[in-house]
Structures are given as structure tokens and as C-alpha cells.
Amino acid sequence: MSVALVGVLYAGATLTTMLSGVPIAFALGSVALLFMFIFMPAASLDTVAQNVYEEISSITLLSIPLFILKGAAIGRSKAGQDLYSAMHAWMHRIPGGLGIANIFACALFAAMAGSSPATCSAIGSAGIPEMRRRGYSGGFAAGIIAAGGTLGILLPPSITMILYAVAAEQSLGRLFLAGIGPGFLLVMLFAGYAMVRFRREYAAAHAAYARDGRESAILREDSYTMGERFSTLPRVLPFILLLTGVMVALYGGYATPSETAGLGGLMALGLIALIYGVWRPGSINPILAATMRESTMLMLIIGMSLLYAYVMSYLHISQSAAAAVVDLNLSRWLLLATILVLVVILGFFLPPVSIILMTAPIILPPLRNAGFDLVWFGVVMTITMEMGLIHPPVGLNIFVIKNIAPDIPLSDIIWQTLPFVVLMALAIVILCVVPGVALWLPNVLLPDTK
């Protein structure tokens, strides 16, 4: 049987299994085992457990459960609400300042937690009701939080970046640094759109008031004294210091990524115990249980995805697919565009973790041969996968928001996230034109010696 036919059967079996509702980890694992049984030597089945163990025993992957612990500790405390309140107090005078405060709060929380769903839940649970109470439309408020939450897979310590570093064999430190500039760019783009959209809603509310005397809460202005502003800082500053300490430890060369993750997890537990009194077993158990549940699920997906990629490589599917892409003789930018469109399509159905581990063996060799920096591409690919978190039909963040605010129609949430998808596409274009947005910081702090 030809490699092309085996590849078609492999892809067809994968899609059929996934669309049948089987969880991703078991879908990938079962397809890999089936093709091992049919096309590979019988002895290979005896090494399945050993192969999976060897793939997930990477010291880099060890940091994932520890970063998840840090995110769970912060996400299950009131840190998100306090962070949002502080941002609101300091930015309320800016047009659309409440929406911008939510975006900045999402960015900072994402940098501490490393998780998009956790960011949406923590900031959205406080931010969406507050924005709606101040006259923001439900869809606009939901779109801000859904888009802000996507920053969790771009800003360090991003679990998605960790997996890409393993799959692409790139420096995790350089990848983390490369995500900072584009993350700041997205924050600025999102904040600019929030300001423009707020002015439109404010103008519409003002016109309605002039026409029929109907006053909207969006027309009322908040007022905070300087004392009230500073009173919001004591609970927020320790977590900012935690973020700063983790980054200094990692990029200053004082600790490895795994050691940094452990340090961050312990410090987060210490801070929520000190600030919020979360130290009793009844309070800590949900944090540990959530960490175990999410870590187990994620590591199982990683293990099965790597087994799936191993079988794909053994059967020469990935090599043949990569060679077929090269044989198309596409220009380097058309090659990049084709691959990014593929990632967008996969984002309709798959989470970022699976996209990275399933496509890396196929797309990275042609990109490397075309002269693209794989650290730079990791950032571009991550932003492309961010789109998948807020566009239908899967759009994980959309459903997280729907769970937070069930009375907002799903159609409103989807329509109000689309402008942010366009802004992400604009950010990708900017990165293509000015790659230094991503590469300047890693080149200065952690120059590539290869």
C-alpha cells in the first residue's frame, strides 16, 4: 500500500474518531494503536508504554503541572477580581477605560496563570457584570473578555509555548521572550478597538438620551480619589512581584524552566494563604484537585499525541507530507500563508495542544528549509491558534464566557469576538513585516549561539 493511501486512511480514521465524540487523547491513541497493529511489526506494540513514557519524561514538560498549579492557585482565589478592580480604579478616566482595564487585567492575569480559560473565568466573572452594569452591551463585554483571555497562550509562562519548544526543539526561554512583544502589540490593538467601540456605544446612548430622555448607565462617569486608587494596590502588588520574580529567575539564569515553575507554584500558594487566608485543607484541596485533573488530562493528550506523531513518522506519512509541500515549490510567503490557513482550519476542531503536536512533524521541516526562524514562527502560530479560541464552531473561550454569562445570546458573543479575530490577523501581518517585534527581546537577552 502506498504511503499516500496510508496517510489518507490515517487522517480519515482520526477525523472519524474525533467527530464521533471520543475524547481527543483516546481518539489519537486508539488510531495510533490500530495502525501500529496493522502496518507495524508486532513487537512494536510491546513498546507502546515505553515510547509514551520516554516522550513525556522530558524535563521541559515537567514544568507544565507546576505552572498549572500556579494558575490554579491564582485562578481559584480572588486575585483576578482584585486585579480587575485596581485596573479599573486607575484607568476609569480613559474613554472606554473600563473595557481597557479588563484587557490589561486579562494580560496580567494570563501572564501569572498561563491559561486562557482560567483568565476568562477569573476576570470575566467580575468584569462582565461590571461592564454591563456600566452600560456596555453584553456582546461587547463578552468579546473583550474572550479576546483578552486568549493572551494566556501567548504571554509567558504559556503552556502552549512549552509544548511548541519541545516539538520544534527550540529554546523555551527564547520562545517565552518572543511572546512578550507580540503580546503587548495585541493588548494595544485590543485596547484601541475597545476605545473606538466604546465611543460608538457612548454616542448611540447620548443620541437616545437627547431623543427621548432615556438615560444609559454608560453616560455616567466614575470618580475615584487618589486614596481609593492606592487602596487597591496592596492585594495586587504581591502577585505582580510574583510575576516579576519568576521572570527574573528564568531569564536571569538563576533557575531552569522547571525550577522556575516550582518556585512560582509555591509562591502562589504562599501568597493566597497570606492574602486571602486560603491555607486550610478544605480550601487547598480544590486547588490541588483541579491541578491534578488538568495536568492528567493534558499529559495524557501530550503522550497520545506524541505516540500518534511517532506512528505517523514510522509510516513515513509526515516525511511524505512535508516532501509534498516542498515539491509544490511555493514561495516562502505563500508557503507560510498555506500553513497558517491549515492551522486556522484545524482550530475549528482541535485545541492548540493537539494542533502543535500533530502538525509539527509536517510543517516545521519545510519552514526551516524556507529560512523562517522557528522561534518567530512559534509566536505567529500561537497567535493563529488564539483565533481558534474565539471563533466558531469550537471556540473554547466563547463557551467559557457563555457559562459565566448565560443570559448573553451566543450569537452576540460570536459576532463581538470577530473584530478581535481581525485584529489578530493584523498582528500576524505586522509580525511578518517587522519580525523584530518578536525577535528583538530574545536576541538581546538570550542570543541564539547556534
Protein Blocks (a to p, Z undefined) as FASTA:
>chain_A
ZZklmmmmmmmmmmmmmmnopafklmmmmmmmmmmmmmmcfklmmmmmmmmmmmmmpfkl
mmmmmmmmmmmmmmmmcklmmmmmmmmmmmmmpghklmmmmmmmmmmmmmmnopaklmmm
mmmmmmmmmmmmnopafklmmmmmmmmmmmmmmpccdfklmmmmmmnopafklmmmmmmm
mmmmmmmmmmmmmmmmmmmmmmmmmmmmmmnopacfklpccdddfklmmmmmmmmmmmmm
mmmmmmmmmmnopacfklmmmmmmmmmmmmmmmmnopabfklmmmmmmmmmmmmmmmmmm
mmmmmmmmmmmmmnommmmmmmmmmmnopafklmmmmmmmmmmmmmmmpcfklmmmmmmm
mmmmmmmmnopafklmmmmmmmmmmmmmmccfklmmlmmmmmmmmmbcfklmmmmmmmmm
mmmmmmmmmmmmmmmlmmmmmmmmmccfZZ
